[in-house]
Amino acid sequence: MKGSSINTHMGNIVINNDVIAQYAGSVAVECFGIVGMAGVSVRDGLVRLLKRDSLTRGISVNISGNKLSLDFHVIVSYGVSILAVADNLVSNVKYKVEEFTGIEIEKINIYVDGVRVID
């Protein structure tokens, strides 16, 4: 089990990386301009929109020391400012994941893998 560990005065708390990725993904898809998480097929290089139940495949969680690093592969809405969407995503995810886990986020990388028109 890969996870992050927090030592407290009452003992050790271990949070699985998939739990962090699932929570960060749910926060990300709530952000304005984010259509969803992207999954890139290694075999043919195609990007596809992931369903809500597989959000963790579009996010990677890395832990170095006591700090988190998150990588997001997202699909954004057509016609919105990618910079504004990225700023909104970073601020929301940083605040909510730090509150949820109690672990400081060192870095958030955002990879825009596609643009989609929303009906």
C-alpha positions as CSV (number, residue, x, y, z in Angstrom):
1,M,0.0,0.0,0.0
2,K,1.5,3.3,-1.1
3,G,0.5,6.1,1.1
4,S,1.5,9.1,3.1
5,S,2.1,8.9,6.7
6,I,1.5,11.6,9.4
7,N,2.9,11.1,12.9
8,T,0.8,12.6,15.7
9,H,1.1,12.5,19.5
10,M,-1.4,9.7,19.5
11,G,0.1,7.5,16.8
12,N,0.7,7.2,13.1
13,I,-1.9,8.0,10.4
14,V,-1.5,6.5,6.9
15,I,-3.5,7.8,3.9
16,N,-3.5,5.8,0.8
17,N,-2.5,7.6,-2.4
18,D,-5.7,6.5,-4.1
19,V,-7.8,8.2,-1.5
20,I,-5.9,11.5,-2.0
21,A,-6.3,11.1,-5.8
22,Q,-10.0,10.4,-5.6
23,Y,-10.6,13.4,-3.4
24,A,-8.4,15.7,-5.5
25,G,-10.2,14.5,-8.6
26,S,-13.7,15.2,-7.2
27,V,-12.5,18.7,-6.2
28,A,-11.0,19.3,-9.7
29,V,-14.2,18.3,-11.6
30,E,-16.1,20.9,-9.6
31,C,-13.9,23.7,-10.8
32,F,-15.2,26.0,-13.5
33,G,-13.9,25.1,-17.0
34,I,-12.9,21.6,-16.2
35,V,-14.9,19.0,-18.3
36,G,-13.2,16.1,-16.6
37,M,-10.0,14.1,-16.1
38,A,-8.2,12.7,-19.2
39,G,-6.9,9.3,-19.7
40,V,-4.1,8.8,-22.2
41,S,-3.7,5.5,-23.9
42,V,-0.1,4.4,-24.0
43,R,-0.7,2.0,-26.9
44,D,-2.2,4.5,-29.4
45,G,-1.7,7.9,-27.8
46,L,-5.4,8.8,-27.8
47,V,-6.8,11.0,-25.1
48,R,-10.3,10.1,-23.7
49,L,-12.6,11.6,-21.1
50,L,-12.7,9.5,-17.9
51,K,-15.9,8.7,-16.2
52,R,-16.5,9.8,-12.6
53,D,-15.7,6.4,-11.1
54,S,-12.2,6.4,-12.6
55,L,-11.0,9.9,-11.8
56,T,-7.9,8.5,-10.1
57,R,-6.4,7.4,-13.4
58,G,-6.1,11.1,-14.5
59,I,-4.2,12.0,-11.3
60,S,-0.8,10.9,-10.0
61,V,0.2,11.5,-6.3
62,N,3.8,11.7,-5.3
63,I,5.1,12.1,-1.8
64,S,8.5,13.3,-1.0
65,G,9.3,13.9,2.7
66,N,6.1,15.3,4.2
67,K,4.9,17.1,1.1
68,L,2.6,16.2,-1.8
69,S,3.0,16.7,-5.5
70,L,0.0,16.2,-7.7
71,D,-0.2,15.8,-11.5
72,F,-3.6,16.4,-13.2
73,H,-4.4,15.4,-16.7
74,V,-7.5,17.4,-17.6
75,I,-9.9,18.3,-20.4
76,V,-11.1,21.9,-20.4
77,S,-14.1,23.6,-21.9
78,Y,-13.8,25.2,-25.2
79,G,-13.7,29.0,-25.1
80,V,-12.5,29.5,-21.5
81,S,-9.1,30.9,-20.5
82,I,-6.8,28.0,-19.7
83,L,-4.8,30.2,-17.3
84,A,-8.0,31.1,-15.4
85,V,-9.0,27.5,-15.2
86,A,-5.6,26.4,-14.1
87,D,-5.4,29.1,-11.4
88,N,-8.8,28.2,-10.1
89,L,-7.9,24.5,-10.1
90,V,-4.7,25.0,-8.2
91,S,-6.2,27.3,-5.5
92,N,-9.2,25.0,-4.9
93,V,-7.3,21.8,-4.9
94,K,-4.5,23.2,-2.7
95,Y,-6.8,24.5,-0.1
96,K,-9.2,21.5,0.1
97,V,-6.6,18.7,-0.1
98,E,-4.4,20.4,2.5
99,E,-7.5,20.7,4.8
100,F,-8.6,17.1,4.1
101,T,-5.2,15.4,4.6
102,G,-3.2,17.8,6.8
103,I,-0.3,17.4,4.4
104,E,1.3,20.4,2.7
105,I,1.2,20.5,-1.1
106,E,4.5,21.4,-2.6
107,K,3.6,21.3,-6.3
108,I,0.6,20.9,-8.6
109,N,1.2,20.2,-12.3
110,I,-1.6,20.6,-14.7
111,Y,-1.5,18.9,-18.2
112,V,-4.3,20.0,-20.5
113,D,-4.7,17.0,-22.7
114,G,-7.8,18.1,-24.6
115,V,-10.5,20.7,-25.2
116,R,-14.2,19.8,-25.5
117,V,-17.3,21.8,-26.5
118,I,-20.0,21.5,-23.8
119,D,-23.6,21.3,-25.0
